């Protein structure tokens, strides 16, 4: 293995890369894209693209964010007591734990995004350190359960603070390690002159939360209510300050920020939140939420052979009919989650860049999506036409409504700064714009309609709800037709001239014709 | 909305794209990569890149593949009975269900890959049809549980066959829809002359399994054992035929296949299995497996306040000490799964293309990874120094060993056709090659060592196992140093000349110097 052999190998390598690029250009397969990114080619000696590490972290974080809905869903509600009373027990602890976990995990996730916007390439050491971070993050929900169950005991808060402090320490190690090997860093920081300034600044930002947790853990010995206050500040402050800033910037106009002050909030001036990571995180949440009910069904809803023999005379079909409502709940929640994913997917096709405020709205939307399986399970747990069933159905409608409304809010927030965040062809006024709006508005409208219908016709609430479940997927299939029809109708009403409508038809035909051509060029 | 307005918008659009490409070239952020792929730009009028849809499908499928380990893990093993007896109960049904689910789901996943290698772009209609497919696939594990619990009852097999037939029908609809809008298709098929031939061929391949299921469902009424045989053929035939083919091609040399006959097995001649999707699927499995235990811990291991007051005099710490072993099990299994992911990640950095045989080995490795949480839970469930504990620890070692060995086998299989599957710099002989081998061999070796140590020193088995858990992550951190030392030692022993060792050092330094330069160019 002399020097010559090595050079030869590298030359060969370069040749192959060229060859592969040529293949790439020919087939422009997006699945190839990732494997030939420049940063991965540096993989050569231990430096690697961080893409897959981040995808894996997103998957872990999204699972952890939604896990705490399980204890809520598994709380048994007695048939004889009113849902309201048991709901109060649920609301006070478990739902609070779920929401707090969701928020703190998304705070940790945002910090993780920022960190890996600075460090764009990884090596083995960073990969292992990141996995250690993940292990600590996945343990956070448990400390919340302890806090909620034993609010007067300081153990929960101490465990939480310890986790956050170790997490901060590991992240500081990652930053110091990254800056000691500048080729791992973001290119802008790599070529910048004041690297030391950046390093200190980033360390300061990272250590802010652990230091607050350090004080919280000290206060917990003296006056433990104080540490909960500090904790609340840690969790909610980023959200509140972000939304305040957004509101102010909309009210008094955008304040021109110097690059350095920009750096104070986001290290990567071009992209406030990485769109790809928001998508990956959302996908993870949607995927785990969609399958939460099948986890239960596979475990609990297989009848015992002995029981079937005794109670049902060996008729499996009769035994399974007991579980009928649970299958319905599964298919209903899967369909709703899948369709909300579909809307989210369509929305983010048009979004080119995600602002922090859009990320915040996305988090709220996902938090409601996480509650869906619970709502659906409640829907089918009660006897027909009982008061509890009606309330469960109405809660489901409310959850669907808010999940959909926050998605709509993302779209509205994107429209406010459409130059930076949206593809040009969906800005105000195009047909795609109308279609997108219809997609986003469908679920909130349907949920609202169902809610009021069940209020009026409370006797048929279950049938109305099931009808809604069945019709919505078809409504999505036919939405494009409906919107076209609606737009044509609007045109007919407001400008009843022949040529206008004809031109729309022509436009359509032209579009159809353009498509294959487009794909041929690109 | 006249014609002129439209053209202007498109022109503006093109300008923006150029601008974005320039940004892309400057920052080469891989996170931007996806959003500017040509196929997504066609998104213009309802056609979209399928990338995110596939990632979401991969996440769903990987969760479903690993779900069935939960009933296995939740089977309570009594302390007083021997593990062996209860293991037999476990082995006969639940583990079989787990493995069957894993295999059938990966078969469905492979079919899904093939389908979306033909249809490379999607629109809303295809996205919704795909979600319907996903819903059916997620229901398959439940039909297996029914079959395993009631092997004599034909309901399970009928449900399974019905699901598969509906699935086949939807996939056929997807193919017909795709071929009716050729701009959605793979470019090679798009420009090919005999599109009709491809269409019929693909339909034939897709309908093969549903038709077999149709016969299985008919046989189930006449002679139900026969339908299980057909089912086994459906599940195992692709695997057996693939491995036979691979062995034959290695034994008698590669048979030159015409493009048409290639098409018979894989529609996309350039890439047998999409590397990106294999990675996404593996990530999903690793993520859900790593968090399976925290799901349980968050739900079950929060003590009841009343119980704490009564039994432990209000001391939460004392109450939590009961759960100590479960925390250990969680951290142990998380660390093992994370490190196996890390090895997998390193392996696939060097792999440029995945053959079907490598995919098969990957499936086997993942199936063992799925069993890890179960093994770790068993490890900590029994009293110290009992016979059961020893057996549980040995089972854990065996599972880790096989998970690692199959990863090693992927590497060996890749080396057999290294020209097509590996980056040039890790082929036989380089230092990276030795390092990769060491990474892959670490877990199997450690597991094997632990296994034999626990056989000899059965009294200290738990301590040995915990020591192993703690040292392995550090071994990974120091592996690069160890391998360098080992290689230097080997050089010293076999060629004890001064210059050789010096040149190695120089090489290293040169490499370090080259790195930042490399990243600057690319």
Interface residues (C-beta under 8 A of the other chain):
Chain A: X1 X2 X3 X6 X9 X10 X12 X13 X16 X20 X23 X27 X28 X29 X30 X31 X32 X33 X34 X35 X37 X38 X39 X40 X41 X42 X43 X44 X45 X46 X47 X48 X49 X50 X51 X52 X53 X55 X56 X59 X60 X63 X64 X67 X68 X70 X71 X74 X120 X121 X124 X125 X127 X128 X131 X132 X134 X135 X138 X139 X141 X142 X145 X146 X149 X150 X153 X155 X182 X183 X187 X188 X190 X270 X271 X274 X275 X276 X277 X279 X280 X283 X284 X286 X287 X288 X290 X291 X294 X295 X297 X298 X299 X301 X302 X303 X305 X308 X316 X317 X320 X330 X331 X334 X335 X338 X339 X341 X342 X345 X346 X348 X349 X350 X352 X423 X424 X425 X429 X430 X431 X432 X473 X476 X477 X479 X480 X503 X504 X507 X511 X515 X516 X518 X519 X520 X522
Chain B: X1 X2 X3 X6 X9 X10 X12 X13 X16 X20 X23 X26 X27 X28 X29 X30 X31 X32 X33 X34 X35 X37 X38 X39 X40 X41 X42 X43 X44 X45 X46 X47 X48 X49 X51 X52 X53 X55 X56 X59 X60 X63 X64 X67 X68 X70 X71 X74 X120 X121 X124 X125 X127 X128 X131 X132 X134 X135 X138 X139 X141 X142 X145 X146 X149 X150 X153 X155 X182 X183 X187 X188 X190 X270 X271 X274 X275 X276 X277 X279 X280 X283 X284 X286 X287 X288 X290 X291 X294 X295 X297 X298 X299 X301 X302 X303 X305 X308 X316 X317 X320 X331 X334 X335 X338 X339 X341 X342 X345 X346 X348 X349 X350 X352 X423 X424 X425 X427 X429 X430 X431 X432 X473 X476 X477 X479 X480 X503 X507 X511 X515 X516 X518 X519 X520 X522
